[in-house]
Amino acid sequence: KAGVTQTPRYLIKTRGQQVTLSCSPISGHRSVSWYQQTPGQGLQFLFEYFSETQRNKGNFPGRFSGRQFSNSRSEMNVSTLELGDSALYLCASSWGRDTGELFFGEGSRLTVL
Amino acid sequence: AQKITQTQPGMFVQEKEAVTLDCTYDTSDQSYGLFWYKQPSSGEMIFLIYQGSYDEQNATEGRYSLNFQKARKSANLVISASQLGDSAMYFCAMREFRGGADGLTFGKGTHLIIQP
């Protein structure tokens, strides 16, 4: 059974650009959530999607957005990139919302220059 | 106040010894879940073990067990017979299952190094 797949694994952007990250959940999983990991702030919740609907959103500016498709695949977008957006972006999937098994992908490492 | 506290920034342990990684949490919810993840240098977050707040028995998964002390709001991870491959960052996390819960809240992690 394939795990959570995130693409791209690494990318470099410059300030002001935008970026789109993709996440394919484990087959059968309908919930996808996104997290940002930085050395300073640690792991922070970005948002969660279930059945194509955003269920929760963390404390991030509107430049951070996401969506989920009918096949449960999810994308997140960051517009007008800032240096502080450099981070490891992790996607997690689970079959339901309130479940004890939440599996993460390997992450997309974004560097903003 | 921090919701998840991991008081050990780093630990050195001899191979084959048992390891206890500390985690305390803070919540007023009755329904919540506690998670432990391992993050090697590659970055992937590997799910280790889960404990629900209503679970009466401590969770176990192979060499991993969770020492759940609800009254103390403690959820320590115990790794038996440590191996060199256990060297990694370990994160404790909590999800509060109230309506509108904001995903997982993570602790700052413990960097575990297993020495031969």
Interface residues (C-beta under 8 A of the other chain):
Chain A: S33 Y35 G42 L43 Q44 F45 L46 F47 E48 N56 K57 G58 L88 L90 A92 D98 G100 E101 L102 F103 F104 G105 E106 G107 R109
Chain B: G33 F35 Y37 S42 G43 E44 M45 I46 F47 Y50 G52 F91 A93 R95 F97 G100 A101 D102 G103 L104 T105 F106 G107 K108 G109
